[in-house]
Amino acid sequence: MAQAESGNTVKIHYKCKLDDGTVLRSSTDAEPLEFKIGQEGIIPAFEQAVVGMNPGESKTTTIPSDEAYGPYREELLRTISREALPAGLEPEVGQRLSLTRPGGDGIVVTVVEISESDVTIDANHPLAGHDLTFDIKLIEIV
């Protein structure tokens, strides 16, 4: 039986959970996730967990935050003036905003605190600092 290896396109079902058991994402009630191993776009440690699996095989793997979305970095918190936001925007805590940096690069941030004059935004990925546990089942090697 063929094992998944780098360069293969695979179809998998997965469930992604936090340490407390909270399910973040799951493909079990949807179409399987299809991707090519080694072609970026997927967390490399997740891809490596699939390498060596046989179709029909299941496994559970935990990916530490440093190998997933990185550690949570306090320096990515910024307080900006509400005047710096687009006119008419009424920010809400938890809201995700696409902002443009002075150099023209775009960045997605989360609003974490609001005062009358300022808004505190967080440029960390929402899963930064979290270890992720994946239940993976290899459906097929395409």
C-alpha positions as CSV (number, residue, x, y, z in Angstrom):
1,M,0.0,0.0,0.0
2,A,1.3,3.5,-0.9
3,Q,2.2,5.8,1.8
4,A,1.8,9.6,1.6
5,E,5.0,11.4,0.7
6,S,6.2,14.9,-0.3
7,G,4.8,15.8,-3.7
8,N,1.6,13.7,-3.3
9,T,-1.8,15.3,-3.5
10,V,-3.9,13.9,-0.6
11,K,-7.4,14.0,0.7
12,I,-7.8,14.0,4.5
13,H,-10.5,14.5,7.1
14,Y,-9.3,16.4,10.2
15,K,-10.4,18.0,13.4
16,C,-8.4,20.8,14.9
17,K,-8.7,21.3,18.7
18,L,-7.2,23.5,21.4
19,D,-5.7,22.0,24.6
20,D,-9.1,22.4,26.4
21,G,-10.8,20.3,23.7
22,T,-12.5,23.2,21.9
23,V,-12.9,22.2,18.3
24,L,-11.7,25.1,16.0
25,R,-12.3,23.5,12.6
26,S,-13.4,20.1,11.3
27,S,-13.9,18.6,7.9
28,T,-15.8,15.6,9.1
29,D,-19.2,16.9,8.0
30,A,-17.8,18.4,4.7
31,E,-15.7,17.5,1.8
32,P,-12.2,16.2,2.7
33,L,-9.4,18.7,2.6
34,E,-7.3,18.2,-0.5
35,F,-3.7,19.5,-0.7
36,K,-0.3,18.8,-2.2
37,I,2.3,17.9,0.4
38,G,5.2,20.4,0.3
39,Q,3.4,23.1,-1.7
40,E,3.0,25.7,1.2
41,G,-0.4,27.0,2.4
42,I,-0.6,24.3,5.0
43,I,1.3,24.3,8.3
44,P,4.5,22.4,7.5
45,A,4.3,20.3,10.8
46,F,0.7,19.3,9.8
47,E,2.0,18.2,6.4
48,Q,4.8,16.2,8.0
49,A,2.2,14.4,10.2
50,V,0.5,13.2,7.0
51,V,3.8,11.9,5.5
52,G,4.1,8.2,6.0
53,M,0.3,7.6,6.5
54,N,-1.6,5.0,4.5
55,P,-5.1,5.6,3.1
56,G,-7.6,4.7,5.8
57,E,-5.1,5.3,8.6
58,S,-5.9,7.8,11.4
59,K,-3.7,9.5,13.9
60,T,-3.6,12.3,16.4
61,T,-0.8,14.8,16.5
62,T,-0.1,17.9,18.6
63,I,1.7,20.8,16.9
64,P,3.3,23.2,19.4
65,S,2.5,26.9,18.8
66,D,6.1,27.6,17.6
67,E,5.5,25.2,14.7
68,A,1.9,26.4,14.0
69,Y,1.1,30.1,14.2
70,G,4.0,31.1,16.4
71,P,4.2,32.5,20.0
72,Y,1.9,35.3,21.1
73,R,4.0,38.5,20.8
74,E,3.0,41.5,23.1
75,E,4.8,43.9,20.7
76,L,2.1,43.2,18.1
77,L,-0.4,45.1,20.3
78,R,-0.8,48.7,19.3
79,T,-3.1,51.5,20.5
80,I,-4.1,53.9,17.7
81,S,-6.3,56.9,17.6
82,R,-9.8,56.4,16.5
83,E,-9.2,59.2,14.0
84,A,-6.7,56.8,12.2
85,L,-9.6,54.5,11.3
86,P,-11.7,55.0,8.2
87,A,-14.4,57.6,8.5
88,G,-17.7,56.1,9.7
89,L,-16.2,52.9,11.0
90,E,-17.5,52.0,14.4
91,P,-15.1,49.4,15.8
92,E,-16.2,46.5,18.0
93,V,-14.1,44.3,20.3
94,G,-13.4,41.1,18.4
95,Q,-13.8,42.7,15.0
96,R,-11.2,41.8,12.4
97,L,-9.9,44.8,10.3
98,S,-7.7,45.0,7.2
99,L,-5.4,47.9,7.6
100,T,-2.7,49.3,5.3
101,R,0.7,49.9,6.8
102,P,2.7,53.1,5.9
103,G,4.7,51.1,3.3
104,G,1.5,50.0,1.6
105,D,1.5,46.4,2.9
106,G,-1.8,45.1,4.2
107,I,-2.3,43.5,7.6
108,V,-5.3,41.9,9.4
109,V,-5.7,42.9,13.0
110,T,-8.2,42.2,15.8
111,V,-9.8,45.0,17.8
112,V,-9.2,44.1,21.5
113,E,-10.1,47.3,23.4
114,I,-11.9,50.5,22.7
115,S,-12.0,53.8,24.5
116,E,-13.5,57.1,23.5
117,S,-10.3,58.3,21.8
118,D,-8.3,55.1,21.1
119,V,-8.5,51.6,19.7
120,T,-6.2,48.8,20.8
121,I,-5.5,46.3,17.9
122,D,-3.7,43.0,17.9
123,A,-1.7,41.9,14.9
124,N,-1.0,38.4,16.2
125,H,-2.7,35.5,14.3
126,P,-5.8,34.5,16.4
127,L,-4.2,31.1,17.1
128,A,-0.7,32.5,18.0
129,G,0.5,31.0,21.3
130,H,-1.8,28.0,21.0
131,D,-0.7,24.4,20.6
132,L,-3.0,22.7,18.2
133,T,-4.1,19.0,18.3
134,F,-5.2,17.4,15.0
135,D,-7.2,14.2,14.5
136,I,-6.3,13.2,11.0
137,K,-7.6,10.5,8.7
138,L,-6.0,10.0,5.3
139,I,-8.8,9.3,2.9
140,E,-6.8,8.9,-0.3
141,I,-3.7,9.7,-2.2
142,V,-4.9,11.2,-5.4
